[in-house]
Amino acid sequence: MTPMSDDGISLRELDPRDRYKLLCGVVVPRPIALVTTLDENGAVNAAPFSFFNVFSESPALIVLGLQHKPDHSPKDTTRNIHRDGEFVVHMVDEALSVAMNDCAVDFPSGDSEVAATGLATLPSVDVKVPRLAAAPFALECRRQVVLNFSPDRELLVGEVLRVHAREGLVDEVNMYVDLDAYRPIGRMFGNLYTTQRDVFSLTRESHAQWRTRQDAKELRDA
C-alpha cells in the first residue's frame, strides 16, 4: 500500500471514478433510500440511493443525490420527480435488502421494478405515489428544491410530509424507534453492506459535567 503524503489527496486531480470510490469508502455506513416514483404512464418506479440523509426537522427535510446516465440524460427517478414533484423514501432493513438490490438492476426505462420484483404497494396519503408494504418506514415527500452541480449530479431537497411505520417499530408516546425490531442496513462500498446490530452508547455531557470529569481524571493522574 502506497503511503499517503502529508498533503493528502487532491480530489480535483482524481479521475471521477476514483473520487467516487474514495468518497464511498470513506463516508460509511450510509443510509439507503429506496425511492418510489410514478412514471408518465402510472407505472411505479423504484430505485435505491445511498447518497441520502435527513437534513432538518423544522422543516422536515431530506436530501438525495441524483445521478444521471452516462449520456447526461436523467434517470427515471429524477425525470419523474422533475415532472410530478412527489416521491416516497423507504428505509431498508435486513428483510428488504435483497429486493432493494434487485431494484438496482438496469431495467429498461418504463419497466416497473416494483412489478418485476413482486413488491406489494399501499396507497399514500399526501402524495399520489404508492409506498412499499414491506418497508419498515416510508416517508411521503414533496420536492422543495433541486440544485444542479454538474451534468451528472443534482441535489434534491424534499419535505417529508408523513411517516409510515411498521407496527411495533415506534413508541408513539416518546417517538422512540425500537432498533432491535427495526434492524436497518447501511451501505458501505462496492458490493458491501452492513447491519446495525453492534451498537454502543455515548452520553453527551454539558460543559460542567465534562469539566468535573476532567478534574477528577487530573487528580487521579497526579
Secondary structure as the mmCIF struct_conf table of DSSP 4:
data_model
#
loop_
_struct_conf.conf_type_id
_struct_conf.id
_struct_conf.beg_label_comp_id
_struct_conf.beg_label_asym_id
_struct_conf.beg_label_seq_id
_struct_conf.end_label_comp_id
_struct_conf.end_label_asym_id
_struct_conf.end_label_seq_id
HELX_LH_PP_P HELX_LH_PP_P1 THR A 2 SER A 5
TURN_TY1_P TURN_TY1_P1 ASP A 6 ASP A 7
HELX_RH_3T_P HELX_RH_3T_P1 LEU A 11 GLU A 13
BEND BEND1 LEU A 14 LEU A 14
HELX_RH_AL_P HELX_RH_AL_P1 PRO A 16 VAL A 26
BEND BEND2 VAL A 27 VAL A 27
BEND BEND3 PRO A 29 PRO A 29
STRN STRN1 ARG A 30 ARG A 30
STRN STRN2 ALA A 33 LEU A 38
TURN_TY1_P TURN_TY1_P2 GLU A 40 ASN A 41
BEND BEND4 GLY A 42 GLY A 42
HELX_LH_PP_P HELX_LH_PP_P2 ALA A 43 ALA A 43
STRN STRN3 VAL A 44 PHE A 49
BEND BEND5 SER A 50 PHE A 51
STRN STRN4 PHE A 52 GLU A 57
TURN_TY1_P TURN_TY1_P3 SER A 58 PRO A 59
STRN STRN5 ALA A 60 GLN A 67
TURN_TY1_P TURN_TY1_P4 PRO A 70 ASP A 71
BEND BEND6 HIS A 72 HIS A 72
HELX_LH_PP_P HELX_LH_PP_P3 SER A 73 LYS A 75
HELX_RH_AL_P HELX_RH_AL_P2 ASP A 76 ASP A 84
STRN STRN6 GLU A 86 MET A 91
STRN STRN7 ASP A 93 ASP A 93
HELX_RH_3T_P HELX_RH_3T_P2 GLU A 94 LEU A 96
HELX_RH_AL_P HELX_RH_AL_P3 SER A 97 ASP A 102
TURN_TY1_P TURN_TY1_P5 CYS A 103 ALA A 104
BEND BEND7 VAL A 105 VAL A 105
HELX_LH_PP_P HELX_LH_PP_P4 PHE A 107 PRO A 108
TURN_TY1_P TURN_TY1_P6 SER A 109 GLY A 110
HELX_RH_AL_P HELX_RH_AL_P4 GLU A 113 THR A 117
TURN_TY1_P TURN_TY1_P7 GLY A 118 GLY A 118
STRN STRN8 THR A 121 LEU A 122
BEND BEND8 VAL A 125 VAL A 129
STRN STRN9 ARG A 131 LEU A 132
TURN_TY1_P TURN_TY1_P8 ALA A 133 ALA A 134
BEND BEND9 PRO A 136 PRO A 136
STRN STRN10 PHE A 137 ASN A 148
BEND BEND10 SER A 150 ASP A 152
STRN STRN11 ARG A 153 ALA A 165
TURN_TY1_P TURN_TY1_P9 GLU A 167 GLY A 168
BEND BEND11 LEU A 169 LEU A 169
STRN STRN12 VAL A 170 ASP A 171
TURN_TY1_P TURN_TY1_P10 GLU A 172 MET A 175
STRN STRN13 TYR A 176 VAL A 177
HELX_RH_AL_P HELX_RH_AL_P5 LEU A 179 TYR A 182
STRN STRN14 PRO A 184 PRO A 184
STRN STRN15 ILE A 185 ARG A 187
BEND BEND12 PHE A 189 PHE A 189
TURN_TY1_P TURN_TY1_P11 GLY A 190 ASN A 191
STRN STRN16 TYR A 193 THR A 195
BEND BEND13 ASP A 198 ASP A 198
HELX_LH_PP_P HELX_LH_PP_P5 THR A 203 SER A 206
HELX_RH_AL_P HELX_RH_AL_P6 HIS A 207 ASP A 221
#
